[in-house]
Amino acid sequence: MKQLFVTIITAIATMGFANAQEVKINVDANARCQQIEGWGTSLCWWAQMCGQWENEAAIDQLVDMIIGYDELNMNIFRYNIGGGDDPSHIDGHMTKGKGKRAEMPGFKDGPDKPYNWNADAGQRKIMLKIKQRRPDAVFEAFSNSAPYWMTISGCSGGNGDGSIDNLRPEYYDAFCEYLLDVCRFYRDQYGITFKTTQPHTQDSRTVQRVDFELLELSRLAGRLSLRCGIADCRAPQAVSNASEERAQHRAVSI
């Protein structure tokens, strides 16, 4: 049965290329088209969990395995600016199949609340250890969701309907300021300058994130870039990233 299945799949694949025109491609290994800056990982969500281990030696060992020149040798790291979640959702839907790692703390619990810079201690500890041990490390910032109280659904897990925006229109500027305030905090307190800041990660149509229409996502990235330039919150070369689209036409549209 397994052999028959493989045979059928092979036949279908062959049919798809039966009428394709042959194209000859010459590859020049000496021609350099780009230079890879490095490679790395997102700190979301593992760093928030591992950074809270009671065994400090185990944390150091983990970090050394990730950044060591004779180990994984990673040098690019994406810091997740969390949005927190409604307190009534804690240990709820965000933990199903994911554990506590999916619950990323935010820095602000409401529009009139002060910033809590003690939040996200686990992820911060990992990032600071990386910075100390790896001077050439490149840090980028990104968001999976705006603070839950800025969303239409009132939840950082996303909107039930992935075809509509989940960020309230009146909070677009406030969300940009939230992201930039976190960037300023890490620059001023720890000397970490994020090379890029991404207001919305992954595909714009994924239900598990903030969810944006393409036009609104483009406007959001533009607002973030403009405000960053006015606030001088990061290095001059820093830019605002758009989402990582699965469909090429959507990526070009943004």
Accessible surface in RSA format (square Angstrom, percent):
REM  Atomic radii and reference values for relative SASA: ProtOr
REM  Chains: A
REM  Algorithm: Lee & Richards
REM  Probe-radius: 1.40
REM  Slices: 20
REM RES _ NUM      All-atoms   Total-Side   Main-Chain    Non-polar    All polar
REM                ABS   REL    ABS   REL    ABS   REL    ABS   REL    ABS   REL
RES MET A   1   191.92  99.4 145.76  96.5  46.16 109.9 130.47 110.9  61.44  81.4
RES LYS A   2   168.35  82.1 159.07  97.6   9.28  22.1 107.21  96.5  61.14  65.1
RES GLN A   3   149.10  83.4 141.60 103.5   7.50  17.8  49.73 105.9  99.36  75.4
RES LEU A   4   101.46  56.5  96.70  69.2   4.76  12.0  99.99  70.2   1.47   4.0
RES PHE A   5   124.92  62.5 122.70  76.0   2.22   5.8 124.76  75.6   0.16   0.5
RES VAL A   6    84.65  55.7  83.20  75.3   1.45   3.5  84.59  73.5   0.06   0.2
RES THR A   7    78.42  55.8  73.73  74.7   4.69  11.2  60.89  81.8  17.53  26.5
RES ILE A   8    83.73  47.6  81.26  60.5   2.47   5.9  83.73  60.3   0.00   0.0
RES ILE A   9    86.38  49.2  85.94  64.0   0.44   1.1  85.94  61.9   0.44   1.2
RES THR A  10    77.65  55.2  73.86  74.9   3.79   9.0  62.55  84.0  15.10  22.8
RES ALA A  11    48.68  44.8  41.31  63.7   7.37  16.8  47.94  67.5   0.74   2.0
RES ILE A  12   105.11  59.8 101.37  75.5   3.74   9.0 101.42  73.0   3.70  10.0
RES ALA A  13    53.16  48.9  42.52  65.6  10.64  24.2  52.76  74.3   0.40   1.1
RES THR A  14    86.38  61.4  79.64  80.7   6.74  16.1  69.65  93.5  16.74  25.3
RES MET A  15   141.17  73.1 126.22  83.5  14.95  35.6 106.01  90.1  35.16  46.6
RES GLY A  16    63.38  78.2   0.00   N/A  63.38  78.2  34.83  95.6  28.55  63.9
RES PHE A  17   152.67  76.4 140.71  87.2  11.97  31.1 141.01  85.5  11.66  33.4
RES ALA A  18    74.59  68.6  36.27  56.0  38.31  87.2  46.70  65.8  27.88  73.9
RES ASN A  19   151.59 104.5 117.29 113.3  34.30  82.6  40.00  96.3 111.59 107.9
RES ALA A  20    64.90  59.7  32.35  49.9  32.56  74.1  42.54  59.9  22.36  59.2
RES GLN A  21   163.17  91.2 137.21 100.3  25.96  61.8  48.76 103.8 114.41  86.8
RES GLU A  22   163.84  94.1 134.25 101.6  29.59  70.4  59.03 114.2 104.81  85.6
RES VAL A  23   113.22  74.5  85.78  77.7  27.44  66.1  88.73  77.1  24.50  66.4
RES LYS A  24   176.86  86.3 144.42  88.6  32.44  77.2  91.82  82.6  85.03  90.6
RES ILE A  25   135.65  77.2 107.71  80.2  27.94  67.3 110.64  79.7  25.00  67.9
RES ASN A  26   127.36  87.8  96.85  93.6  30.51  73.5  35.57  85.6  91.79  88.7
RES VAL A  27   133.39  87.8  97.60  88.4  35.79  86.2 101.08  87.8  32.31  87.6
RES ASP A  28    89.78  62.9  72.66  72.3  17.12  40.5  34.43  81.0  55.35  55.2
RES ALA A  29    99.14  91.2  62.31  96.2  36.83  83.8  70.61  99.4  28.53  75.6
RES ASN A  30   135.80  93.6 110.89 107.2  24.91  60.0  30.28  72.9 105.52 102.0
RES ALA A  31    59.25  54.5  36.66  56.6  22.59  51.4  45.57  64.2  13.68  36.2
RES ARG A  32   195.30  82.0 155.88  79.5  39.42  93.9  70.10  95.8 125.19  75.9
RES CYS A  33   125.94  95.3  84.09  93.8  41.85  98.4  39.03  98.9  86.91  93.7
RES GLN A  34   135.91  76.0 110.46  80.7  25.45  60.6  43.36  92.3  92.55  70.2
RES GLN A  35   153.14  85.6 125.51  91.7  27.63  65.8  31.90  67.9 121.24  92.0
RES ILE A  36   122.52  69.7 100.19  74.6  22.33  53.8 101.79  73.3  20.73  56.2
RES GLU A  37    93.46  53.7  67.07  50.7  26.39  62.8  43.04  83.2  50.42  41.2
RES GLY A  38    27.30  33.7   0.00   N/A  27.30  33.7  16.94  46.5  10.36  23.2
RES TRP A  39   130.97  52.6 125.59  60.8   5.38  12.6 122.96  65.6   8.01  13.0
RES GLY A  40    27.22  33.6   0.00   N/A  27.22  33.6   2.33   6.4  24.89  55.7
RES THR A  41    40.98  29.1  29.17  29.6  11.81  28.1  18.15  24.4  22.84  34.5
RES SER A  42    31.23  26.4  24.99  33.4   6.23  14.4  23.59  50.2   7.64  10.7
RES LEU A  43     0.00   0.0   0.00   0.0   0.00   0.0   0.00   0.0   0.00   0.0
RES CYS A  44    25.53  19.3   5.00   5.6  20.53  48.2   0.94   2.4  24.60  26.5
RES TRP A  45    37.89  15.2  33.39  16.2   4.50  10.6  31.01  16.5   6.88  11.2
RES TRP A  46    62.41  25.0  58.48  28.3   3.93   9.2  58.44  31.2   3.97   6.4
RES ALA A  47     0.00   0.0   0.00   0.0   0.00   0.0   0.00   0.0   0.00   0.0
RES GLN A  48    23.13  12.9  23.13  16.9   0.00   0.0   4.11   8.8  19.02  14.4
RES MET A  49    83.57  43.3  76.31  50.5   7.26  17.3  74.50  63.3   9.08  12.0
RES CYS A  50    18.05  13.7  18.05  20.1   0.00   0.0   0.00   0.0  18.05  19.5
RES GLY A  51     3.18   3.9   0.00   N/A   3.18   3.9   0.00   0.0   3.18   7.1
RES GLN A  52   110.24  61.6  83.58  61.1  26.66  63.5  33.65  71.6  76.59  58.1
RES TRP A  53   108.41  43.5  97.62  47.3  10.78  25.3  83.30  44.4  25.10  40.7
RES GLU A  54   180.43 103.6 143.41 108.5  37.03  88.2  64.35 124.5 116.08  94.8
RES ASN A  55    89.20  61.5  79.48  76.8   9.72  23.4  30.48  73.3  58.72  56.8
RES GLU A  56    74.96  43.0  71.44  54.0   3.51   8.4  51.11  98.9  23.85  19.5
RES ALA A  57    71.76  66.0  60.01  92.6  11.74  26.7  64.88  91.4   6.87  18.2
RES ALA A  58    29.54  27.2  23.87  36.8   5.67  12.9  26.81  37.8   2.73   7.2
RES ILE A  59     0.00   0.0   0.00   0.0   0.00   0.0   0.00   0.0   0.00   0.0
RES ASP A  60    35.18  24.6  35.18  35.0   0.00   0.0  11.22  26.4  23.95  23.9
RES GLN A  61   116.89  65.4 112.11  81.9   4.78  11.4  30.89  65.7  86.00  65.2
RES LEU A  62    41.35  23.0  39.74  28.4   1.61   4.0  41.02  28.8   0.33   0.9
RES VAL A  63     0.39   0.3   0.20   0.2   0.19   0.5   0.39   0.3   0.00   0.0
RES ASP A  64    64.27  45.0  63.26  63.0   1.01   2.4  26.07  61.4  38.21  38.1
RES MET A  65    95.94  49.7  95.32  63.1   0.62   1.5  80.40  68.4  15.54  20.6
RES ILE A  66    16.14   9.2  16.14  12.0   0.00   0.0  16.14  11.6   0.00   0.0
RES ILE A  67     6.98   4.0   6.06   4.5   0.92   2.2   6.06   4.4   0.92   2.5
RES GLY A  68    18.93  23.3   0.00   N/A  18.93  23.3  18.93  51.9   0.00   0.0
RES TYR A  69   143.70  67.1 123.24  70.1  20.46  53.2 103.89  78.1  39.81  49.1
RES ASP A  70   144.18 101.0 110.01 109.5  34.18  80.8  38.47  90.5 105.71 105.4
RES GLU A  71   104.89  60.2  77.39  58.5  27.50  65.5  15.17  29.3  89.72  73.3
RES LEU A  72    89.92  50.1  83.26  59.6   6.66  16.7  85.57  60.1   4.35  11.7
RES ASN A  73    59.25  40.9  55.41  53.6   3.83   9.2   8.58  20.7  50.66  49.0
RES MET A  74    21.63  11.2  21.63  14.3   0.00   0.0  21.20  18.0   0.44   0.6
RES ASN A  75    16.77  11.6  16.77  16.2   0.00   0.0   1.77   4.3  15.00  14.5
RES ILE A  76    29.31  16.7  29.02  21.6   0.30   0.7  29.02  20.9   0.30   0.8
RES PHE A  77     0.00   0.0   0.00   0.0   0.00   0.0   0.00   0.0   0.00   0.0
RES ARG A  78    50.69  21.3  50.69  25.8   0.00   0.0  25.43  34.8  25.26  15.3
RES TYR A  79     0.00   0.0   0.00   0.0   0.00   0.0   0.00   0.0   0.00   0.0
RES ASN A  80     1.34   0.9   1.34   1.3   0.00   0.0   0.00   0.0   1.34   1.3
RES ILE A  81     0.49   0.3   0.00   0.0   0.49   1.2   0.00   0.0   0.49   1.3
RES GLY A  82     3.74   4.6   0.00   N/A   3.74   4.6   3.05   8.4   0.69   1.5
RES GLY A  83     5.97   7.4   0.00   N/A   5.97   7.4   0.00   0.0   5.97  13.4
RES GLY A  84    12.74  15.7   0.00   N/A  12.74  15.7  10.65  29.2   2.09   4.7
RES ASP A  85    20.49  14.3   8.70   8.7  11.79  27.9   7.64  18.0  12.85  12.8
RES ASP A  86    41.78  29.3  41.78  41.6   0.00   0.0   0.64   1.5  41.14  41.0
RES PRO A  87    97.12  70.8  83.90  76.5  13.23  48.1  85.50  70.6  11.63  72.3
RES SER A  88    94.23  79.6  53.61  71.6  40.61  93.6  55.55 118.3  38.67  54.2
RES HIS A  89    48.91  26.7  44.98  31.3   3.93  10.1  25.50  26.3  23.41  27.2
RES ILE A  90    82.76  47.1  67.35  50.2  15.41  37.1  67.35  48.5  15.41  41.8
RES ASP A  91    96.79  67.8  71.38  71.0  25.41  60.1  27.63  65.0  69.16  69.0
RES GLY A  92    25.79  31.8   0.00   N/A  25.79  31.8  24.47  67.2   1.32   3.0
RES HIS A  93    78.51  42.9  65.60  45.6  12.91  33.0  49.41  50.9  29.10  33.9
RES MET A  94    26.94  13.9  26.28  17.4   0.66   1.6  20.82  17.7   6.12   8.1
RES THR A  95    27.63  19.7  20.84  21.1   6.79  16.2   8.31  11.2  19.32  29.2
RES LYS A  96   153.26  74.8 136.17  83.5  17.09  40.7  90.97  81.9  62.29  66.4
RES GLY A  97    87.55 108.0   0.00   N/A  87.55 108.0  45.94 126.1  41.61  93.2
RES LYS A  98    54.60  26.6  44.84  27.5   9.76  23.2  35.97  32.4  18.64  19.9
RES GLY A  99    38.28  47.2   0.00   N/A  38.28  47.2  33.99  93.3   4.29   9.6
RES LYS A 100   107.35  52.4  99.79  61.2   7.56  18.0  84.63  76.2  22.72  24.2
RES ARG A 101    91.50  38.4  91.43  46.6   0.07   0.2  22.66  31.0  68.84  41.7
RES ALA A 102     1.93   1.8   0.00   0.0   1.93   4.4   0.00   0.0   1.93   5.1
RES GLU A 103    26.98  15.5  13.27  10.0  13.70  32.6  15.20  29.4  11.77   9.6
RES MET A 104    17.47   9.0   9.25   6.1   8.23  19.6   9.62   8.2   7.86  10.4
RES PRO A 105    39.42  28.7  29.70  27.1   9.72  35.3  38.68  31.9   0.74   4.6
RES GLY A 106    13.57  16.7   0.00   N/A  13.57  16.7   1.95   5.4  11.62  26.0
RES PHE A 107     0.66   0.3   0.09   0.1   0.57   1.5   0.66   0.4   0.00   0.0
RES LYS A 108    42.76  20.9  39.19  24.0   3.57   8.5   5.31   4.8  37.45  39.9
RES ASP A 109    99.65  69.8  88.49  88.1  11.16  26.4  18.07  42.5  81.58  81.4
RES GLY A 110     5.29   6.5   0.00   N/A   5.29   6.5   5.29  14.5   0.00   0.0
RES PRO A 111    73.16  53.3  54.54  49.7  18.62  67.7  56.71  46.8  16.45 102.2
RES ASP A 112   139.57  97.8 105.93 105.4  33.63  79.5  40.90  96.3  98.66  98.4
RES LYS A 113   116.18  56.7 111.98  68.7   4.19  10.0  55.21  49.7  60.96  64.9
RES PRO A 114   111.15  81.0  93.99  85.7  17.16  62.4 105.21  86.9   5.95  37.0
RES TYR A 115    57.92  27.0  35.85  20.4  22.07  57.4  31.83  23.9  26.09  32.2
RES ASN A 116    75.37  52.0  70.60  68.2   4.77  11.5  26.96  64.9  48.42  46.8
RES TRP A 117    72.64  29.2  64.81  31.4   7.83  18.4  45.32  24.2  27.32  44.3
RES ASN A 118   124.33  85.7 113.55 109.7  10.78  26.0  24.52  59.0  99.82  96.5
RES ALA A 119    14.03  12.9   4.97   7.7   9.06  20.6  14.03  19.8   0.00   0.0
RES ASP A 120     4.28   3.0   0.53   0.5   3.75   8.9   0.16   0.4   4.12   4.1
RES ALA A 121    57.29  52.7  50.84  78.5   6.44  14.7  51.40  72.4   5.89  15.6
RES GLY A 122     1.17   1.4   0.00   N/A   1.17   1.4   0.72   2.0   0.45   1.0
RES GLN A 123     0.00   0.0   0.00   0.0   0.00   0.0   0.00   0.0   0.00   0.0
RES ARG A 124    21.39   9.0  21.39  10.9   0.00   0.0   1.30   1.8  20.09  12.2
RES LYS A 125    72.02  35.1  66.99  41.1   5.02  12.0  44.17  39.8  27.85  29.7
RES ILE A 126     0.10   0.1   0.10   0.1   0.00   0.0   0.10   0.1   0.00   0.0
RES MET A 127     0.00   0.0   0.00   0.0   0.00   0.0   0.00   0.0   0.00   0.0
RES LEU A 128    51.62  28.7  46.61  33.3   5.01  12.6  46.84  32.9   4.78  12.9
RES LYS A 129    29.81  14.5  28.90  17.7   0.91   2.2  10.43   9.4  19.38  20.6
RES ILE A 130     0.56   0.3   0.56   0.4   0.00   0.0   0.56   0.4   0.00   0.0
RES LYS A 131    77.79  37.9  71.47  43.9   6.32  15.0  24.65  22.2  53.14  56.6
RES GLN A 132   143.21  80.1 114.66  83.8  28.56  68.0  44.79  95.3  98.43  74.7
RES ARG A 133    81.07  34.0  55.42  28.3  25.64  61.1  29.03  39.7  52.04  31.5
RES ARG A 134    13.29   5.6  12.47   6.4   0.82   2.0   1.02   1.4  12.27   7.4
RES PRO A 135   121.04  88.2  85.93  78.3  35.11 127.6  92.38  76.3  28.66 178.1
RES ASP A 136    72.21  50.6  53.97  53.7  18.24  43.1  47.68 112.2  24.53  24.5
RES ALA A 137    18.61  17.1   0.80   1.2  17.81  40.5   0.80   1.1  17.81  47.2
RES VAL A 138    26.32  17.3  22.98  20.8   3.34   8.0  26.32  22.9   0.00   0.0
RES PHE A 139    13.08   6.5  10.67   6.6   2.41   6.3  10.67   6.5   2.41   6.9
RES GLU A 140    36.44  20.9  36.44  27.6   0.00   0.0   1.66   3.2  34.78  28.4
RES ALA A 141     1.10   1.0   0.00   0.0   1.10   2.5   0.03   0.0   1.07   2.8
RES PHE A 142     7.16   3.6   6.97   4.3   0.19   0.5   7.16   4.3   0.00   0.0
RES SER A 143     0.30   0.3   0.30   0.4   0.00   0.0   0.00   0.0   0.30   0.4
RES ASN A 144    20.12  13.9  19.85  19.2   0.26   0.6  14.36  34.6   5.75   5.6
RES SER A 145     6.48   5.5   4.73   6.3   1.75   4.0   4.05   8.6   2.42   3.4
RES ALA A 146     0.00   0.0   0.00   0.0   0.00   0.0   0.00   0.0   0.00   0.0
RES PRO A 147     0.24   0.2   0.24   0.2   0.00   0.0   0.24   0.2   0.00   0.0
RES TYR A 148    30.91  14.4  30.91  17.6   0.00   0.0  16.68  12.5  14.23  17.5
RES TRP A 149    37.55  15.1  21.68  10.5  15.87  37.3  27.89  14.9   9.66  15.7
RES MET A 150     3.01   1.6   3.01   2.0   0.00   0.0   3.01   2.6   0.00   0.0
RES THR A 151     1.60   1.1   0.00   0.0   1.60   3.8   0.00   0.0   1.60   2.4
RES ILE A 152    77.63  44.2  63.54  47.3  14.09  34.0  63.54  45.8  14.09  38.2
RES SER A 153    50.58  42.7  14.01  18.7  36.57  84.2  24.72  52.6  25.85  36.2
RES GLY A 154    25.93  32.0   0.00   N/A  25.93  32.0  23.61  64.8   2.31   5.2
RES CYS A 155    12.88   9.7  12.78  14.3   0.10   0.2   7.47  18.9   5.42   5.8
RES SER A 156    12.49  10.6   8.16  10.9   4.33  10.0   4.58   9.7   7.91  11.1
RES GLY A 157    16.13  19.9   0.00   N/A  16.13  19.9   4.78  13.1  11.35  25.4
RES GLY A 158    11.26  13.9   0.00   N/A  11.26  13.9   1.73   4.8   9.53  21.3
RES ASN A 159    15.77  10.9  14.46  14.0   1.31   3.1   0.58   1.4  15.19  14.7
RES GLY A 160    77.97  96.2   0.00   N/A  77.97  96.2  44.63 122.5  33.35  74.7
RES ASP A 161    69.44  48.6  63.31  63.0   6.13  14.5  27.73  65.3  41.71  41.6
RES GLY A 162    11.19  13.8   0.00   N/A  11.19  13.8   5.81  15.9   5.38  12.1
RES SER A 163    61.95  52.3  54.66  72.9   7.29  16.8  43.56  92.8  18.39  25.8
RES ILE A 164    80.97  46.1  79.86  59.5   1.11   2.7  80.97  58.3   0.00   0.0
RES ASP A 165    28.79  20.2  24.86  24.7   3.93   9.3   9.83  23.1  18.96  18.9
RES ASN A 166     0.32   0.2   0.32   0.3   0.00   0.0   0.00   0.0   0.32   0.3
RES LEU A 167     1.30   0.7   0.00   0.0   1.30   3.3   0.00   0.0   1.30   3.5
RES ARG A 168    87.83  36.9  87.83  44.8   0.00   0.0   5.68   7.8  82.15  49.8
RES PRO A 169   102.87  75.0  89.55  81.6  13.32  48.4  90.41  74.6  12.46  77.4
RES GLU A 170   120.98  69.5  84.79  64.1  36.19  86.2  63.11 122.1  57.87  47.2
RES TYR A 171    43.69  20.4  43.69  24.9   0.00   0.0  19.17  14.4  24.52  30.2
RES TYR A 172     9.28   4.3   9.07   5.2   0.21   0.5   7.62   5.7   1.66   2.0
RES ASP A 173    60.42  42.3  59.26  59.0   1.15   2.7  17.26  40.6  43.15  43.0
RES ALA A 174    38.12  35.1  27.91  43.1  10.21  23.2  34.10  48.0   4.02  10.7
RES PHE A 175     0.21   0.1   0.21   0.1   0.00   0.0   0.21   0.1   0.00   0.0
RES CYS A 176     0.08   0.1   0.08   0.1   0.00   0.0   0.00   0.0   0.08   0.1
RES GLU A 177    55.08  31.6  55.08  41.7   0.00   0.0  33.17  64.2  21.91  17.9
RES TYR A 178     2.99   1.4   2.36   1.3   0.62   1.6   2.54   1.9   0.45   0.6
RES LEU A 179     0.41   0.2   0.41   0.3   0.00   0.0   0.41   0.3   0.00   0.0
RES LEU A 180     0.00   0.0   0.00   0.0   0.00   0.0   0.00   0.0   0.00   0.0
RES ASP A 181    35.78  25.1  32.81  32.7   2.98   7.0   7.35  17.3  28.43  28.4
RES VAL A 182     0.00   0.0   0.00   0.0   0.00   0.0   0.00   0.0   0.00   0.0
RES CYS A 183     1.29   1.0   0.11   0.1   1.18   2.8   0.11   0.3   1.18   1.3
RES ARG A 184    52.01  21.8  52.01  26.5   0.00   0.0  32.01  43.7  20.00  12.1
RES PHE A 185    26.34  13.2  19.69  12.2   6.65  17.3  26.13  15.8   0.21   0.6
RES TYR A 186     0.00   0.0   0.00   0.0   0.00   0.0   0.00   0.0   0.00   0.0
RES ARG A 187    77.16  32.4  69.35  35.4   7.80  18.6  30.28  41.4  46.87  28.4
RES ASP A 188    92.69  64.9  57.31  57.0  35.38  83.7  26.51  62.4  66.18  66.0
RES GLN A 189   117.47  65.7  89.54  65.4  27.93  66.5   6.70  14.3 110.77  84.0
RES TYR A 190    75.35  35.2  60.21  34.3  15.15  39.4  39.34  29.6  36.02  44.4
RES GLY A 191    52.95  65.3   0.00   N/A  52.95  65.3  29.50  81.0  23.45  52.5
RES ILE A 192     2.73   1.6   0.22   0.2   2.51   6.1   2.66   1.9   0.07   0.2
RES THR A 193    57.06  40.6  39.65  40.2  17.41  41.5  21.24  28.5  35.81  54.1
RES PHE A 194     0.67   0.3   0.30   0.2   0.37   1.0   0.30   0.2   0.37   1.1
RES LYS A 195    75.68  36.9  71.67  44.0   4.00   9.5  49.99  45.0  25.68  27.4
RES THR A 196    12.56   8.9  12.56  12.7   0.00   0.0  11.50  15.5   1.05   1.6
RES THR A 197     0.15   0.1   0.15   0.2   0.00   0.0   0.15   0.2   0.00   0.0
RES GLN A 198     4.45   2.5   4.37   3.2   0.08   0.2   1.19   2.5   3.27   2.5
RES PRO A 199     0.10   0.1   0.10   0.1   0.00   0.0   0.10   0.1   0.00   0.0
RES HIS A 200     0.04   0.0   0.04   0.0   0.00   0.0   0.00   0.0   0.04   0.0
RES THR A 201     3.54   2.5   3.45   3.5   0.08   0.2   1.56   2.1   1.98   3.0
RES GLN A 202    74.62  41.7  72.62  53.1   2.00   4.8  20.92  44.5  53.70  40.7
RES ASP A 203     9.58   6.7   7.93   7.9   1.65   3.9   4.10   9.6   5.48   5.5
RES SER A 204     0.00   0.0   0.00   0.0   0.00   0.0   0.00   0.0   0.00   0.0
RES ARG A 205    62.08  26.1  51.76  26.4  10.32  24.6  47.83  65.4  14.24   8.6
RES THR A 206    24.92  17.7  20.18  20.5   4.74  11.3  11.94  16.0  12.98  19.6
RES VAL A 207    69.66  45.8  66.62  60.3   3.05   7.3  66.62  57.9   3.05   8.3
RES GLN A 208    93.88  52.5  90.34  66.0   3.54   8.4  26.15  55.7  67.73  51.4
RES ARG A 209    21.35   9.0  21.28  10.8   0.06   0.1   0.42   0.6  20.93  12.7
RES VAL A 210     0.38   0.3   0.00   0.0   0.38   0.9   0.38   0.3   0.00   0.0
RES ASP A 211     0.00   0.0   0.00   0.0   0.00   0.0   0.00   0.0   0.00   0.0
RES PHE A 212     0.00   0.0   0.00   0.0   0.00   0.0   0.00   0.0   0.00   0.0
RES GLU A 213    76.60  44.0  76.60  58.0   0.00   0.0  30.62  59.2  45.98  37.5
RES LEU A 214    35.58  19.8  32.79  23.5   2.79   7.0  32.98  23.2   2.60   7.0
RES LEU A 215   107.17  59.7 100.36  71.8   6.81  17.1 104.98  73.7   2.19   5.9
RES GLU A 216    42.53  24.4  42.53  32.2   0.00   0.0  12.86  24.9  29.68  24.2
RES LEU A 217     0.00   0.0   0.00   0.0   0.00   0.0   0.00   0.0   0.00   0.0
RES SER A 218    40.31  34.1  33.21  44.3   7.09  16.3   5.67  12.1  34.64  48.5
RES ARG A 219   120.86  50.7 112.11  57.1   8.75  20.8  39.76  54.3  81.10  49.2
RES LEU A 220     0.02   0.0   0.02   0.0   0.00   0.0   0.02   0.0   0.00   0.0
RES ALA A 221    13.59  12.5  13.11  20.2   0.48   1.1  13.40  18.9   0.19   0.5
RES GLY A 222    40.25  49.6   0.00   N/A  40.25  49.6  34.98  96.0   5.27  11.8
RES ARG A 223    93.82  39.4  90.40  46.1   3.42   8.2  25.53  34.9  68.29  41.4
RES LEU A 224     0.02   0.0   0.02   0.0   0.00   0.0   0.02   0.0   0.00   0.0
RES SER A 225    52.72  44.5  41.59  55.5  11.13  25.6  33.40  71.1  19.32  27.1
RES LEU A 226   118.66  66.1 111.17  79.5   7.50  18.8 118.06  82.9   0.60   1.6
RES ARG A 227    71.50  30.0  69.67  35.5   1.83   4.4  11.60  15.9  59.90  36.3
RES CYS A 228    11.62   8.8  10.52  11.7   1.10   2.6   1.45   3.7  10.17  11.0
RES GLY A 229    60.91  75.1   0.00   N/A  60.91  75.1  39.85 109.4  21.06  47.2
RES ILE A 230   137.58  78.3 106.74  79.5  30.84  74.3 113.95  82.1  23.63  64.1
RES ALA A 231    36.17  33.3   9.77  15.1  26.40  60.1  19.74  27.8  16.43  43.5
RES ASP A 232    98.10  68.7  92.46  92.0   5.64  13.3  30.61  72.0  67.49  67.3
RES CYS A 233     0.09   0.1   0.00   0.0   0.09   0.2   0.04   0.1   0.05   0.0
RES ARG A 234    14.46   6.1   3.54   1.8  10.91  26.0   2.99   4.1  11.47   7.0
RES ALA A 235    28.53  26.2  16.25  25.1  12.28  27.9  22.86  32.2   5.67  15.0
RES PRO A 236   136.82  99.7  97.52  88.9  39.31 142.9 110.67  91.4  26.15 162.5
RES GLN A 237   121.25  67.8  99.96  73.1  21.29  50.7  55.98 119.2  65.27  49.5
RES ALA A 238    17.23  15.8   0.67   1.0  16.57  37.7   0.68   1.0  16.55  43.8
RES VAL A 239    79.72  52.5  75.26  68.1   4.46  10.8  79.72  69.3   0.00   0.0
RES SER A 240    21.92  18.5   0.60   0.8  21.32  49.1   0.60   1.3  21.32  29.9
RES ASN A 241    51.24  35.3  48.35  46.7   2.89   7.0   8.77  21.1  42.47  41.0
RES ALA A 242    32.41  29.8  20.19  31.2  12.22  27.8  20.26  28.5  12.15  32.2
RES SER A 243    13.42  11.3   0.00   0.0  13.42  30.9   0.00   0.0  13.42  18.8
RES GLU A 244    89.85  51.6  76.90  58.2  12.95  30.8  49.74  96.2  40.11  32.8
RES GLU A 245    29.22  16.8   0.00   0.0  29.22  69.6   0.02   0.0  29.20  23.8
RES ARG A 246   190.97  80.2 153.12  78.1  37.85  90.1  82.50 112.8 108.47  65.7
RES ALA A 247    31.73  29.2  23.85  36.8   7.88  17.9  31.73  44.7   0.01   0.0
RES GLN A 248   149.77  83.8 136.51  99.8  13.27  31.6  48.30 102.8 101.47  77.0
RES HIS A 249   128.28  70.1 118.68  82.5   9.60  24.6  93.13  96.0  35.15  40.9
RES ARG A 250    40.13  16.9  40.13  20.5   0.00   0.0  10.62  14.5  29.51  17.9
RES ALA A 251    50.30  46.3  34.24  52.8  16.06  36.5  36.00  50.7  14.31  37.9
RES VAL A 252   118.71  78.1  92.17  83.4  26.54  63.9  99.87  86.8  18.84  51.1
RES SER A 253    70.73  59.8  35.77  47.7  34.96  80.5  22.50  47.9  48.23  67.6
RES ILE A 254    43.80  24.9   6.95   5.2  36.85  88.8  19.62  14.1  24.18  65.6
END  Absolute sums over single chains surface
CHAIN  1 A    14463.6      11526.8       2936.8       8138.8       6324.8
END  Absolute sums over all chains
TOTAL         14463.6      11526.8       2936.8       8138.8       6324.8
